[in-house]
């Protein structure tokens, strides 16, 4: 079952996928608000999208961005800054927006990455990017908000005949290259927005790749075939239990407790 038009906040709206999410949400009839650090950077976005200026790394600047919204799509990510950037942007951005909501219920679609549970690969050892994205997922689950977590494969590495979307669970592909799975940016954006209105996507976490075949049109059936995350669990269904909570940084445990209390 799908719901009607929503007022959607797009976080990461000026990025390569965020721009497509804005366009797709408008196409699907939603009202769109974009969070931007600098209004001048939003010039290329559709005029119908409302601009709100705020700093993702500072929760106190986000009240106007979340005021009156019904759904959030997170497509943000740190492109530089190493471990500190991963913590402050990939993780901190999720924490700060959820904090700004102050306990108000909204629908959430969070984009992370395929391989996010791989802690031993070169990328994570160098940047801790997977760990901080995964901690962002945990915040969303702990918050009790209705959510969908999407872990896309490698952007736009798909061949011309790879349009059929496939959803995986367990995050077992850890090659660290496009052999883990590929999918177009446009399809990622469409699925993120579709998930907001699909009851079958509620409480589910999955990896998103494209295989050879025609483009997917029945998203409800695609979502319905998945297992839901265990209620109250911090990690996704079938994820490897390789991030023990008692070994997490104290500040992360405190964030989880604070958001769960709301």
Secondary structure, 3 states (H helix, E strand, C coil): CECCCCEEEEECCCCCCHHHHHHHHHHCCCEEEEEECCHHHHCCCCCCCEEEECCCCCHHHCHHHHCCCCEEEECCCCCCCHHHHHHHHHHHHHHHHHHHHCCCCCEEEEECCCCCCCCCCHHHHHHCHHHHHHHHHHHHHHHCCCEEEEEECEECCCCCCECEEEEECCCCCCCCCHHHCEECHHHHHHHHHHHHCEHHHCCEEEEEEEECECCCCCHHHHHHCCCCCCCCCCCCCCCCCCCCHHHCCHHHHHHHHHHHHC
